[in-house]
Amino acid sequence: MTHLPDGLPPLPALAEPEQIEAVARDLEGLPLVRSTVELERLSRDFHEDSPVLTPLLAGRVAQLGVHASSVEAVQRVASACVRHAVPLTLRGAGTGNYGQCVPLAGGVVLDLSGLNRLRAIDPLTGVFTADAGIGLAALDDQLRQAGRALRLLPSTARSASLGGFIAGGSGGLGSVRWGFLRDPGHLLGLEVVTLEPESRRLELAAAASRPLNHAYGCNGIITALTMASTEAVAWQELVIGFSDWERAVVAARTIGESSLVLQSLCLLEAPLCGAMPWPGGGGGGTDADHRLLVQVSPDGLPLLLSWLAELGGRLLWQRPAGSGQGLPLAELTWNHTTLHWCRRQSGWTYLQLLLPQPELACLQGLKQAWGDDLLWHLEGVRSQGAQRLAALPLVRWRGREALERLIDQVLERGGLCFNPHVLTVEDGGLGVIDADQVAAKTLYDPDGLLNPGKLRGWWERP
Ligand SMILES: Cc1cc2nc3c(=O)[nH]c(=O)nc-3n(C[C@H](O)[C@H](O)[C@H](O)COP(=O)(O)OP(=O)(O)OC[C@H]3O[C@@H](n4cnc5c(N)ncnc54)[C@H](O)[C@@H]3O)c2cc1C
């Protein structure tokens, strides 16, 4: 079985210039984008760490852009696209890794970053409702003024939007404690705009919202989200050095399984560490050190520090989150590790895996087979209620066949691959079609205009 696409999915033809002009006429008074440079910018994301996606997505550009800063404006855009049969691709901040917001079939790109208000927060429960385009960092700051915080954040929180995180992301900071965005309990409701000649604004409760969660904006335009929050914590950031890889992995497991309140738990194999822009220099350590990056609550700090020697580690660096110079430690974790490494070393790419339990045997087996072509980056996560280490290894690019072989070996060993080198929602997940996602598209985008080519269940439906 092959895991990597060798072409684009079936797509509608590009809209004729007359169709685009008809849409533009319907949108008179809204800020439109026509300059090639700006259209190219609005059609891009961060997929370039995939040598498979990069050539496939080259030259895929929207034909018209629109900035919306109200739900009414979004409805006007939705109606105009339907009336003139023009595809519509949604954009938050454009930080996706898999070309999620790259318009494969041209058409209109709708920038939602102008929808940026925190609408309400319940002081008793912490449940909040916010516009889809609000920046996650701005939202988190506002929640903190009420003693609350987002449960989950991508490492791109300083630029990414809330709607884009739900529609295109999966988890990140906080996943060690709270699991993943699609786990029931995080997303409690959505406001959605439909793609119909007379576009409607609908309120969906938690169950009806689920099919739009991680659907790449293929089955409805999210204009607001209602979500659970957590108590705000003044995280303490630590970097812990380990000279022994096996002890480092066991320590990451042990800390993850403890009752410490953690926000992140990221383990980097020694060769990766030299390429990371450590805040404050990272506190020394040697080239041979593997490094565990931890964000822990202040009440757990004394215990963690006193535990380190027994776990085989030693403290290299420590500071309260948000203080001091340089990048936040969070921006060395998740796909920021990938970004820093790939910007400094050419000829590398990455994978996203859940390894069979316990992880160590699989980590060592694959290392033996692939040597220095595979560098381990692990993240503590809660997956279906159990603590695990997810793997985002850096992989030297030796061509498609080698990457296919590596994925096969992960699957043969009982691991799961959340493939970052594919275009569809399904192929980046478990490979299966979610009938509820397709049913939601039938309801909210019956003409199939939203983000064509990204939902395989749509064109494969009976
Ligand atoms: C260095 C790096 C690190 C990253 N780390 C993480 C991480 O830790 N965790 C993680 O999950 N992701 C991560 N990502 C991926 C990405 O940054 C996040 O998922 C981010 O939350 C996406 O938000 P965005 O606003 O940029 O979305 P965009 O890229 O603009 O959009 C993502 C998808 O959502 C759709 N969309 C956007 N807005 C809406 C809307 N209102 N309604 C419906 N659909 C919409 C778009 O069409 C697109 O399909 C990382 C990416 C990079 C480059």
Ligand as a Chemical Component Dictionary entry (heavy atoms), coordinates in Angstrom:
data_LIG
# 
_chem_comp.id                   LIG 
_chem_comp.type                 NON-POLYMER 
_chem_comp.pdbx_formal_charge   0 
_chem_comp.three_letter_code    LIG 
# 
loop_
_chem_comp_atom.comp_id 
_chem_comp_atom.atom_id 
_chem_comp_atom.alt_atom_id 
_chem_comp_atom.type_symbol 
_chem_comp_atom.charge 
_chem_comp_atom.model_Cartn_x 
_chem_comp_atom.model_Cartn_y 
_chem_comp_atom.model_Cartn_z 
_chem_comp_atom.pdbx_ordinal 
LIG C1  C1  C 0 5.948   25.536 13.361 1  
LIG C2  C2  C 0 4.557   24.981 13.457 2  
LIG C3  C3  C 0 4.126   24.408 14.649 3  
LIG C4  C4  C 0 2.823   23.887 14.755 4  
LIG N1  N1  N 0 2.427   23.305 15.937 5  
LIG C5  C5  C 0 1.167   22.806 16.024 6  
LIG C6  C6  C 0 0.716   22.215 17.244 7  
LIG O1  O1  O 0 1.404   22.208 18.265 8  
LIG N2  N2  N 0 -0.528  21.691 17.260 9  
LIG C7  C7  C 0 -1.364  21.750 16.168 10 
LIG O2  O2  O 0 -2.496  21.254 16.238 11 
LIG N3  N3  N 0 -0.971  22.338 15.024 12 
LIG C8  C8  C 0 0.260   22.871 14.932 13 
LIG N4  N4  N 0 0.653   23.483 13.774 14 
LIG C9  C9  C 0 -0.317  23.664 12.700 15 
LIG C10 C10 C 0 -1.094  25.018 12.818 16 
LIG O3  O3  O 0 -0.212  26.053 13.207 17 
LIG C11 C11 C 0 -2.215  24.973 13.845 18 
LIG O4  O4  O 0 -3.052  23.884 13.660 19 
LIG C12 C12 C 0 -3.011  26.287 13.870 20 
LIG O5  O5  O 0 -3.892  26.239 14.942 21 
LIG C13 C13 C 0 -3.787  26.557 12.615 22 
LIG O6  O6  O 0 -4.455  27.795 12.787 23 
LIG P1  P1  P 0 -4.506  28.866 11.611 24 
LIG O7  O7  O 0 -5.342  29.997 12.062 25 
LIG O8  O8  O 0 -3.171  29.192 11.115 26 
LIG O9  O9  O 0 -5.306  27.996 10.538 27 
LIG P2  P2  P 0 -5.197  28.046 8.955  28 
LIG O10 O10 O 0 -3.885  27.457 8.524  29 
LIG O11 O11 O 0 -5.553  29.383 8.445  30 
LIG O12 O12 O 0 -6.367  27.034 8.580  31 
LIG C14 C14 C 0 -6.300  25.673 8.930  32 
LIG C15 C15 C 0 -7.507  24.959 8.311  33 
LIG O13 O13 O 0 -8.694  25.429 8.937  34 
LIG C16 C16 C 0 -9.584  25.976 7.975  35 
LIG N5  N5  N 0 -10.233 27.119 8.632  36 
LIG C17 C17 C 0 -9.645  28.245 9.088  37 
LIG N6  N6  N 0 -10.554 29.026 9.688  38 
LIG C18 C18 C 0 -11.750 28.375 9.591  39 
LIG C19 C19 C 0 -13.073 28.674 10.013 40 
LIG N7  N7  N 0 -13.363 29.797 10.651 41 
LIG N8  N8  N 0 -14.070 27.782 9.737  42 
LIG C20 C20 C 0 -13.795 26.612 9.106  43 
LIG N9  N9  N 0 -12.563 26.291 8.689  44 
LIG C21 C21 C 0 -11.548 27.162 8.926  45 
LIG C22 C22 C 0 -8.733  26.355 6.789  46 
LIG O14 O14 O 0 -9.478  26.340 5.579  47 
LIG C23 C23 C 0 -7.702  25.241 6.822  48 
LIG O15 O15 O 0 -8.223  24.095 6.196  49 
LIG C24 C24 C 0 1.954   23.977 13.647 50 
LIG C25 C25 C 0 2.388   24.563 12.460 51 
LIG C26 C26 C 0 3.671   25.065 12.355 52 
LIG C27 C27 C 0 4.107   25.710 11.075 53 
# 
loop_
_chem_comp_bond.comp_id 
_chem_comp_bond.atom_id_1 
_chem_comp_bond.atom_id_2 
_chem_comp_bond.value_order 
_chem_comp_bond.pdbx_ordinal 
LIG C1  C2  SING 1  
LIG C2  C3  SING 2  
LIG C2  C26 DOUB 3  
LIG C3  C4  DOUB 4  
LIG C4  N1  SING 5  
LIG C4  C24 SING 6  
LIG N1  C5  DOUB 7  
LIG C5  C6  SING 8  
LIG C5  C8  SING 9  
LIG C6  O1  DOUB 10 
LIG C6  N2  SING 11 
LIG N2  C7  SING 12 
LIG C7  O2  DOUB 13 
LIG C7  N3  SING 14 
LIG N3  C8  DOUB 15 
LIG C8  N4  SING 16 
LIG N4  C9  SING 17 
LIG N4  C24 SING 18 
LIG C9  C10 SING 19 
LIG C10 O3  SING 20 
LIG C10 C11 SING 21 
LIG C11 O4  SING 22 
LIG C11 C12 SING 23 
LIG C12 O5  SING 24 
LIG C12 C13 SING 25 
LIG C13 O6  SING 26 
LIG O6  P1  SING 27 
LIG P1  O7  DOUB 28 
LIG P1  O8  SING 29 
LIG P1  O9  SING 30 
LIG O9  P2  SING 31 
LIG P2  O10 DOUB 32 
LIG P2  O11 SING 33 
LIG P2  O12 SING 34 
LIG O12 C14 SING 35 
LIG C14 C15 SING 36 
LIG C15 O13 SING 37 
LIG C15 C23 SING 38 
LIG O13 C16 SING 39 
LIG C16 N5  SING 40 
LIG C16 C22 SING 41 
LIG N5  C17 SING 42 
LIG N5  C21 SING 43 
LIG C17 N6  DOUB 44 
LIG N6  C18 SING 45 
LIG C18 C19 SING 46 
LIG C18 C21 DOUB 47 
LIG C19 N7  SING 48 
LIG C19 N8  DOUB 49 
LIG N8  C20 SING 50 
LIG C20 N9  DOUB 51 
LIG N9  C21 SING 52 
LIG C22 O14 SING 53 
LIG C22 C23 SING 54 
LIG C23 O15 SING 55 
LIG C24 C25 DOUB 56 
LIG C25 C26 SING 57 
LIG C26 C27 SING 58 
# 
